[in-house]
Amino acid sequence: MTTTEKIANAKKRIDELERLIKYWNDSDYDEANKVNFKMNIENKVA
């Protein structure tokens, strides 16, 4: 494997990791909104 191929493969892995990180960050944000929503309902019922 040439240096150019190694760099191309590393770039692909970095891009995949960046997409995963963005997905996880978005998921955490959505989950936080859901938790806050549930807590607001519980506070109004109680």
Stockholm file with secondary structure:
# STOCKHOLM 1.0

chainA/1-46         MTTTEKIANAKKRIDELERLIKYWNDSDYDEANKVNFKMNIENKVA
#=GR chainA/1-46 SS CCHHHHHHHHHHHHHHHHHHHHHHHHHHHHHHHHHHHHHHHHHHHC
#=GC SS_cons        CCHHHHHHHHHHHHHHHHHHHHHHHHHHHHHHHHHHHHHHHHHHHC
//
